[in-house]
C-alpha cells in the first residue's frame, strides 16, 4: 500500500460498484460534473449501461460516465467506491478483491439489520468498514464515508446540508477522499481511524429513527463549532 | 420500573453524582434556573459544598442547589445524573445502585481510553450506558445523554450550538430526559434504544479529533433536515 501512504493520491477515474443504485448515481452525477471520469459497475453490464443513460439524462449533467461489469470497473478505477446493500457486502468484496490491490476502497455500506433498522447492530468485526478491511487484508485501504447523506440530496444542484465524516487508517487516504468530497460540492471532516466508522455507520440508524419520529424525509448531521467556508 | 414506563415522569429534584466536575456544574446551573431543585453529590461532602458555592456565584444564577454525599444525593433525587470519568464508572454505579430502584439514571459517561482518546474504544458491554444498564439490571432505567456537549457551552447564557442525542430503552424515559434538556435551554433529539448509545459516546472521540485537527475548542453536532424552534 505504498502509494496510498504518500502525501498525494492522484485520482482521475472513480469506479462505483453498485453504482446503479440511488446513492451511486448521485455520487456519479456530482463527480462527473467535477471533471472525474466515472465508471458505473454492475453485476450485469446492461444494468450499468441503463444507469449511465439515466445519469446522462439528469438536469445539468456534464462529463464522462461509462458502464462496465464490476470486475472491469474495478480494474479501470484509480479509486473504488462500493455502494451496495449490506447483505451483498461480503460476497461482493471477496469477488472484487483481486483487482483492488494498492487502491483505496471507499465503503458507503451501512449494516442495517431489518426489520429493526433504527437500532444500531454492528457485525462482529465492529462495523461494515472494519469487516471490509478484514476481508481486504493488506491489499486495499478501506475508507468509510457517505453513510449519512440522503441520495435525494445528491441528484440536484442545491446545497447539501449534511456533512460527511471520513474514517480510515491513514491520513493520506482520508485526505484523498476529503478531496473528492469537496469536489462533489459537499463538506467533509476527518473523523479519524477506521475504528471510528462504527459511529458514522450507526448514526444512519439514529437518523432513520429521527426521520420516522419527527416526520421528516432526510435528517442529517452538521459539525458545529468549526469554521466553515459556506 | 412501572413508574418510568408511564406516560409522564414527574421530576422536581435532580441529583448530579460527580456534580463537582465542570459538566455537572454547568447542568446544575441551567436546571436551577429552570426551577428544578438540584443536589450536587460527591464522595466528600466538603467538595460538594464547595461546588455549590461556586454554582451560586455564577453570573445570573438563580434557584436552589444543595451539596450532599453521593448516597444522600441519590436518595434525594427523583432522577439521577452521573457525570464521572470512565475509570470510576463501574465502582460508583455499584455503590449507588441500592438507592436507584425505580428511578431514571442519566449516564453522561464517555468511555475514553487514554492516550488514544480520539479512537472509539467501547467496553465489552458495547458502551458505557449499556454497561451501566447491565450493572443496574431491572433496578433503574439508564438513559444516555449529554456526551457531546462542552461544559464551556453550559456555564453562560448564550445559545448552545450542539444538539443532544438521547438513547434509552423506553420512550417515556427518553421523553422525560428530553423535557429536562428543553428546560435547560438546549435542543435534544430522541436517538432511539440504549444500544444506539455507542454512536453518541463514540462521537465524542470523533469531536475531540476534530478539535485537535481543525484547531477549535469545542466542536459539536447539529441535526439537519428537521424543523427547529430556533
Interface residues (C-beta under 8 A of the other chain):
Chain A: X118 X119 X120 X121 X122 X150 X161 X162 X165 X189 X190 X191 X192 X193 X195 X196 X198 X199 X200 X202 X203 X205 X206 X207 X209 X210 X213 X214 X216 X217 X218 X219 X220 X221 X222 X223 X224 X225 X226 X227
Chain B: X118 X119 X120 X121 X122 X150 X161 X162 X165 X189 X190 X191 X192 X193 X195 X196 X198 X199 X200 X202 X203 X205 X206 X207 X209 X210 X213 X214 X216 X217 X218 X219 X220 X221 X222 X223 X224 X225 X226 X227
